[in-house]
């Protein structure tokens, strides 16, 4: 059936999706509404992100995806527009599926290997001409904006932070700001659900709104958090396997803890 959400879309986008079939993706924690689109005017399946302009910067994600074309396996940008206070980003569908809980439990070592090797691939992208920044100072500015705009969900904090206010978390990350950064190109929200798998191998990466030059520990921290969230009995061994596969000979756990705490504000 034709989805009636095409009514009220920007004209060019509406024409592209006139006879399409929509299904909303309810997974994930983005501020965007995400729809899987079939039967587009150009023949390929796609994903459409829709968000109020004040809540998420889809224009930035579109620019990052265009910059990454040819550098990493990422979606292609088909269309972007800001229209009547709402942003619309239409991107290609990567072949494969998001990492699921059943995939993790059926072969956790395989998933950990894909996670570590995928992160190494991202961090090997040259930052020489990268126009996007995700350094600590930039992140703290955005965190403050999220705080002011009421975009921080205190009920979604990690167990160790439940009961704290967003202001308390912000003050913590200000006080404990690391003195140095190991700058590489980062994903910015690196976790298992943001990897696409096909035939048990890595097919690509999605959700690039926080990509740019930043401390590699931003990604390492969220990867470790993602592993810990699996609920595996051998959690510590899986974290050790991840670090070893990635190539870490020693890990700075203070930075891991810092960036997990900082991410509460996003």
C-alpha positions in Angstrom: 0.0 0.0 0.0 1.1 3.6 -0.5 2.0 5.3 2.8 0.1 8.5 3.3 3.1 10.1 5.0 4.1 11.1 1.4 1.4 13.8 1.8 3.1 16.9 3.2 6.7 15.9 2.2 8.8 18.2 0.2 7.6 18.0 -3.4 10.7 16.4 -4.9 10.9 13.8 -2.1 7.2 13.1 -2.4 7.6 12.4 -6.1 10.4 10.0 -5.4 8.3 8.1 -2.9 4.9 8.4 -4.6 4.2 4.7 -4.9 6.5 3.5 -2.2 5.8 1.1 0.7 6.8 2.3 4.1 7.6 0.5 7.4 8.8 2.4 10.4 11.9 1.1 12.2 11.2 1.2 15.9 14.7 0.0 16.9 17.4 2.4 18.1 17.5 5.5 20.2 17.8 8.2 17.6 15.8 11.4 17.8 14.8 10.7 14.2 11.9 8.7 13.0 13.3 6.1 10.6 11.4 4.4 7.8 12.3 1.5 5.5 11.2 2.4 2.0 10.4 -0.1 -0.8 9.3 0.6 -4.3 11.0 4.0 -4.8 10.9 5.8 -8.1 14.6 5.0 -8.7 14.1 1.2 -8.0 16.4 0.7 -4.9 15.2 0.2 -1.4 16.1 3.1 1.0 15.8 4.5 4.5 14.3 7.8 5.3 15.2 9.7 8.4 12.7 12.4 9.5 13.4 14.7 12.5 12.6 18.2 13.8 15.5 20.4 12.9 16.2 21.3 16.6 16.7 17.7 17.7 19.2 16.3 15.3 21.5 17.5 12.5 20.7 15.3 9.5 22.4 17.8 7.2 25.7 17.0 9.0 25.1 13.3 8.6 24.5 13.7 4.9 27.7 15.7 4.5 29.7 13.0 6.5 28.2 10.2 4.3 29.2 12.0 1.1 32.7 12.6 2.5 33.0 8.9 3.4 32.0 7.7 -0.1 34.8 5.5 -1.4 36.5 5.5 2.0 34.2 3.1 3.9 31.1 1.0 3.2 28.4 3.4 4.1 25.0 4.3 2.7 24.7 6.6 -0.3 22.8 9.9 0.1 19.9 10.1 -2.3 18.2 13.2 -1.0 18.4 15.8 1.8 16.2 18.8 2.5 15.2 21.0 5.4 11.5 21.8 4.9 9.1 23.7 7.2 11.2 23.0 10.3 11.8 19.3 9.6 14.8 17.6 8.1 14.6 14.7 5.6 17.5 12.4 4.7 17.0 9.6 2.2 19.8 7.1 2.0 20.5 3.7 0.4 19.9 0.4 2.1 23.1 -1.5 2.8 22.9 -5.2 1.9 22.5 -7.3 5.0 21.0 -6.9 8.5 21.7 -5.1 11.7 23.5 -7.2 14.3 20.8 -9.0 16.4 20.8 -10.5 19.9 20.4 -14.0 18.4 23.5 -13.5 16.2 25.5 -12.3 19.3 24.6 -15.3 21.4 25.0 -17.9 18.6 28.6 -16.8 18.0 29.9 -14.1 20.3 33.5 -14.5 19.4 32.6 -13.9 15.7 30.6 -10.7 16.6 33.4 -9.4 18.8 35.9 -10.0 16.0 33.7 -8.1 13.5 33.3 -5.2 16.0 37.0 -4.9 16.6 38.0 -5.2 12.9 35.3 -2.8 11.9 36.5 -0.2 14.3 40.1 -0.6 13.1 38.8 0.0 9.5 37.1 3.2 10.6 40.1 4.5 12.6 42.4 3.9 9.6 40.5 6.6 7.5 42.9 9.5 7.0 42.0 12.7 8.9 44.2 14.9 6.8 41.4 16.6 4.9 38.5 15.8 7.3 36.3 18.8 7.8 34.4 17.3 10.8 35.4 17.6 14.4 34.3 15.5 17.4 37.0 16.5 19.9 36.2 16.7 23.6 35.7 20.5 23.4 33.3 20.1 20.5 31.4 17.3 22.3 31.1 19.4 25.5 29.6 22.3 23.6 27.0 20.0 22.0 26.3 18.3 25.4 25.6 21.7 26.9 23.2 22.5 24.0 21.4 19.2 24.5 21.1 20.0 28.2 19.6 23.4 27.5 17.2 22.1 24.9 16.0 19.3 27.3 17.2 16.5 25.0 18.9 14.4 27.7 16.8 11.4 28.9 17.8 10.9 32.5 15.7 7.7 32.7 18.0 6.2 30.0 21.2 6.6 32.0 23.5 3.7 32.6 22.7 1.8 35.9 25.6 3.5 37.8 24.2 6.9 36.8 20.5 6.4 37.5 19.3 8.9 40.0 21.7 11.6 38.9 20.6 14.7 37.0 21.8 15.7 33.6 23.4 18.7 35.2 25.3 16.5 37.6 26.6 14.4 34.7 27.6 17.5 32.8 29.6 18.8 35.7 31.2 15.4 36.1 32.5 15.4 32.5 33.7 18.9 32.8 35.7 18.2 36.0 37.1 14.9 34.7 38.0 16.0 31.2 41.0 14.0 29.9 44.2 16.0 29.4 45.0 14.5 26.0 43.3 12.9 23.0 44.5 10.3 20.5 42.9 11.8 17.4 41.6 9.5 14.6 38.5 9.5 12.4 35.7 8.1 14.7 32.2 6.9 14.2 31.0 8.6 17.3 28.3 6.1 18.2 30.1 2.8 17.6 28.1 -0.2 18.8 26.9 -3.5 17.4 23.5 -2.3 16.1 25.3 0.2 13.9 27.1 -2.5 11.9 25.4 -4.3 9.0 26.2 -8.0 8.5 25.8 -10.1 5.3 26.6 -13.8 5.2 28.3 -13.5 8.6 30.7 -10.8 7.3 30.8 -7.0 7.7 28.8 -5.3 5.0 28.9 -1.7 6.2 28.3 1.0 8.9 25.2 3.2 9.6 24.2 6.2 11.7 27.0 8.6 11.1 25.7 11.8 12.6 28.6 12.0 15.2 31.4 11.1 12.8 34.6 13.1 12.6 38.0 13.7 14.1 38.0 12.7 17.8 39.7 10.6 20.5 39.7 6.9 19.5 38.5 6.2 23.0 35.1 7.7 22.2 34.5 4.7 20.0 36.4 2.2 22.2 34.3 3.2 25.2 30.9 2.7 23.4 32.1 -0.6 21.9 33.0 -1.8 25.4 29.6 -0.6 26.7 27.9 -2.5 23.8 29.8 -5.7 24.7 28.9 -5.3 28.4 25.2 -4.9 27.4 25.1 -8.3 25.7 24.7 -10.0 29.1 27.2 -12.7 28.3 28.5 -14.9 31.1 32.1 -14.4 29.9 31.8 -10.6 29.6 35.3 -9.8 30.7 36.8 -12.3 28.3 34.9 -10.8 25.5 36.1 -7.3 26.3 39.7 -8.6 26.5 39.1 -10.4 23.1 37.8 -7.1 21.6 40.8 -5.1 22.8 43.3 -7.8 21.6 41.7 -8.0 18.2 41.6 -4.3 17.8 45.3 -4.1 18.7 45.3 -2.6 22.2 48.3 -3.7 24.3 47.0 -1.6 27.2 43.6 0.0 27.8 43.0 3.3 29.6 39.9 2.4 31.7 39.6 6.0 33.0 38.9 7.1 29.4 36.5 4.3 28.9 34.5 5.4 31.9 34.8 9.0 30.9 33.4 8.6 27.4 30.6 6.3 28.6 29.6 9.0 31.1 29.8 11.7 28.4 27.6 9.8 26.1 24.7 10.0 28.7 24.3 13.6 27.4 23.6 12.5 23.8 
